[in-house]
């Protein structure tokens, strides 16, 4: 389980890096695959940490990540790119996974 959590943390860190740099191409595909694996492995845990709206946003992102980059905002949308919402969700997930891992390691040492 610790190995899966470490892999998930690595995938989330990579995703945050890719999103922060707005990279596309191969980096985007690698990130998509890593995130899909993370969501599959930790489906139950993730469903408990995301709201229904956040979960829908992430699923949409995993289906078509390219839609979250360089999209022209419509009149009613904010001018922040859609990737900003995903970036925030993934950063929160990363923090939660790191905190959970740290706690599990502390518990194991006792």
SERO-4910 file (N, C-alpha, C, O; in steps of 0.05 Angstrom, whole numbers):
BEGIN
 pado doro    nc1    nc2    nc3   cac1   cac2   cac3    cc1    cc2    cc3    oc1    oc2    oc3
  Unk    A     17    -24      0      0      0      0     18     25      0     11     45    -13
  Unk    A     40     24     15     58     47     15     70     52    -12     73     75    -21
  Unk    A     76     30    -26     87     32    -53     67     46    -72     75     64    -87
  Unk    A     41     38    -70     21     51    -87     18     80    -80     14     97    -98
  Unk    A     19     87    -54     16    114    -46     40    131    -56     36    153    -65
  Unk    A     64    120    -54     88    134    -65     86    139    -95     93    160   -105
  Unk    A     76    119   -109     72    122   -138     51    143   -144     54    159   -163
  Unk    A     30    144   -128      9    164   -132     20    192   -126     13    211   -140
  Unk    A     35    194   -105     47    220    -98     65    229   -121     64    253   -129
  Unk    A     81    211   -132     98    218   -155     82    227   -179     89    246   -193
  Unk    A     60    212   -185     42    219   -207     30    247   -203     28    263   -222
  Unk    A     21    252   -179      8    278   -173     29    301   -175     22    322   -186
  Unk    A     53    296   -165     74    317   -168     80    322   -197     83    345   -205
  Unk    A     81    301   -213     86    305   -242     64    320   -255     69    338   -272
  Unk    A     39    314   -248     16    327   -259     16    357   -252     11    374   -269
  Unk    A     22    363   -227     23    391   -218     45    406   -234     41    429   -242
  Unk    A     68    393   -238     90    405   -253     82    411   -281     86    433   -292
  Unk    A     70    391   -294     61    394   -322     41    417   -324     42    433   -342
  Unk    A     21    417   -306      1    437   -307     12    465   -302      4    485   -314
  Unk    A     31    467   -283     42    493   -277     59    505   -300     61    529   -302
  Unk    A     69    487   -317     85    496   -340     68    497   -366     78    506   -386
  Unk    A     43    487   -365     26    486   -388     39    471   -411     36    479   -434
  Unk    A     52    450   -405     64    433   -426     43    417   -439     22    411   -428
  Unk    A     47    410   -464     29    393   -478     44    368   -488     64    361   -477
  Unk    A     33    356   -509     47    334   -522     51    310   -504     33    301   -490
  Unk    A     75    299   -505     82    274   -491     79    277   -461     69    258   -448
  Unk    A     86    300   -450     84    304   -421     55    302   -413     49    291   -391
  Unk    A     37    313   -429      9    312   -423     -2    283   -423    -18    275   -406
  Unk    A      7    268   -443     -2    240   -445      9    223   -422     -5    206   -411
  Unk    A     34    228   -414     46    214   -391     31    220   -366     25    203   -350
  Unk    A     24    246   -362     10    255   -339    -18    242   -338    -27    233   -317
  Unk    A    -31    241   -361    -58    230   -362    -57    200   -354    -74    191   -339
  Unk    A    -38    185   -364    -36    157   -358    -30    153   -328    -42    135   -315
  Unk    A    -12    169   -317     -5    166   -289    -29    173   -271    -33    160   -251
  Unk    A    -44    194   -278    -67    202   -262    -89    181   -264   -102    175   -244
  Unk    A    -93    170   -287   -113    148   -290   -106    125   -272   -124    114   -258
  Unk    A    -81    118   -271    -72     96   -254    -77    103   -224    -86     86   -209
  Unk    A    -70    127   -217    -74    136   -189   -104    135   -182   -111    125   -160
  Unk    A   -121    145   -199   -149    145   -194   -161    117   -192   -179    112   -177
  Unk    A   -150     99   -208   -159     71   -208   -150     58   -182   -166     44   -168
  Unk    A   -125     61   -174   -114     48   -151   -127     59   -125   -132     43   -107
  Unk    A   -132     85   -124   -142     97    -99   -171    108   -102   -178    128    -90
  Unk    A   -187     94   -118   -214    103   -124   -230    109    -99   -243    131    -98
  Unk    A   -230     92    -80   -247     95    -56   -237    119    -40   -253    136    -31
  Unk    A   -211    121    -36   -200    143    -21   -205    170    -34   -213    189    -21
  Unk    A   -202    171    -60   -205    196    -75   -235    204    -75   -241    228    -73
  Unk    A   -253    185    -78   -281    192    -78   -289    205    -51   -308    221    -50
  Unk    A   -275    198    -30   -281    210     -4   -269    238      0   -277    253     18
  Unk    A   -250    245    -17   -237    271    -13   -246    292    -33   -241    316    -29
  Unk    A   -260    284    -54   -269    303    -75   -299    307    -73   -314    288    -68
  Unk    A   -308    331    -78   -336    337    -81   -346    325   -107   -329    318   -124
  Unk    A   -372    323   -111   -383    313   -136   -374    330   -160   -367    319   -181
  Unk    A   -373    356   -156   -365    374   -178   -335    370   -184   -328    369   -208
  Unk    A   -319    368   -163   -290    363   -168   -285    337   -182   -269    335   -200
  Unk    A   -299    316   -173   -297    290   -186   -304    291   -215   -290    280   -232
  Unk    A   -326    305   -222   -334    308   -250   -313    323   -266   -307    316   -288
  Unk    A   -302    344   -254   -281    360   -267   -257    343   -273   -246    344   -295
  Unk    A   -248    327   -253   -225    310   -257   -230    289   -278   -213    284   -296
  Unk    A   -254    276   -278   -261    256   -298   -261    268   -326   -251    256   -345
  Unk    A   -271    293   -328   -271    307   -354   -243    312   -363   -236    309   -386
  Unk    A   -226    320   -344   -198    326   -350   -184    300   -360   -168    301   -379
  Unk    A   -189    278   -346   -176    252   -353   -185    243   -381   -170    230   -395
  Unk    A   -210    250   -389   -220    243   -415   -206    259   -437   -198    248   -458
  Unk    A   -204    285   -433   -193    303   -453   -176    325   -441   -185    348   -439
  Unk    A   -152    319   -431   -135    339   -418   -128    363   -436   -125    385   -426
  Unk    A   -126    358   -462   -119    379   -480   -140    402   -480   -134    425   -487
  Unk    A   -165    395   -472   -186    416   -471   -181    436   -449   -194    457   -449
  Unk    A   -163    430   -431   -158    448   -408   -135    467   -413   -128    482   -395
  Unk    A   -124    466   -437   -102    484   -443   -109    502   -467   -121    492   -486
  Unk    A   -101    526   -465   -105    545   -486   -133    548   -496   -137    555   -520
  Unk    A   -152    542   -479   -180    546   -487   -188    575   -485   -181    588   -466
  Unk    A   -202    585   -505   -212    612   -504   -236    614   -485   -255    599   -489
  Unk    A   -235    632   -466   -258    634   -448   -282    645   -462   -280    663   -479
  Unk    A   -305    635   -455   -330    646   -466   -337    671   -450   -323    677   -430
  Unk    A   -358    684   -458   -366    709   -444   -371    705   -415   -363    722   -399
  Unk    A   -383    683   -408   -391    679   -380   -369    666   -363   -370    665   -339
  Unk    A   -348    655   -376   -326    642   -361   -307    663   -350   -305    686   -360
  Unk    A   -293    655   -330   -272    673   -320   -249    672   -340   -248    654   -357
  Unk    A   -230    690   -337   -208    690   -355   -185    672   -347   -166    668   -361
  Unk    A   -188    660   -323   -168    640   -315   -172    615   -331   -195    607   -336
  Unk    A   -150    602   -340   -153    578   -356   -166    556   -339   -163    555   -315
  Unk    A   -179    537   -353   -192    515   -339   -172    498   -324   -179    485   -304
  Unk    A   -147    498   -333   -127    482   -319   -123    491   -291   -113    476   -274
  Unk    A   -130    516   -284   -127    526   -257   -143    511   -237   -134    505   -215
  Unk    A   -167    503   -245   -185    488   -227   -173    460   -222   -172    451   -199
  Unk    A   -164    447   -243   -152    421   -241   -126    423   -224   -121    405   -207
  Unk    A   -111    443   -229    -86    447   -214    -91    448   -184    -77    435   -168
  Unk    A   -112    463   -176   -119    465   -148   -128    438   -136   -120    431   -114
  Unk    A   -144    424   -151   -154    398   -142   -131    379   -138   -129    365   -117
  Unk    A   -113    378   -158    -91    359   -156    -71    367   -134    -60    349   -120
  Unk    A    -67    393   -129    -49    401   -107    -61    393    -80    -47    384    -63
  Unk    A    -87    396    -77   -100    387    -52    -98    357    -49    -93    348    -26
  Unk    A   -102    342    -70    -99    313    -68    -71    306    -61    -67    288    -44
  Unk    A    -51    319    -73    -23    313    -67    -18    318    -37     -5    302    -24
  Unk    A    -27    340    -27    -23    346      2    -36    325     20    -24    317     39
  Unk    A    -60    316     12    -73    295     28    -58    269     27    -54    256     48
  Unk    A    -49    261      3    -34    236      1     -8    237     17      0    218     30
  Unk    A      6    260     16     31    263     31     26    262     61     42    250     75
  Unk    A      5    275     70     -1    275     98     -9    247    108      0    238    129
  Unk    A    -24    233     91    -32    206     98     -8    187     99     -6    170    117
  Unk    A     10    190     80     34    174     80     51    179    105     61    161    118
  Unk    A     54    204    111     70    212    134     58    200    160     73    190    177
  Unk    A     32    202    163     19    191    186     21    161    187     26    149    209
  Unk    A     19    147    164     21    118    164     50    110    172     53     90    186
  Unk    A     69    125    163     97    118    170    102    123    199    117    107    212
  Unk    A     91    144    211     94    149    239     80    127    255     91    117    275
  Unk    A     56    119    247     42     97    261     57     71    260     57     56    279
  Unk    A     70     66    237     85     41    234    110     41    253    118     19    261
  Unk    A    121     64    259    145     65    275    138     61    305    156     54    321
  Unk    A    113     64    313    106     62    341    100     33    348     93     28    371
***
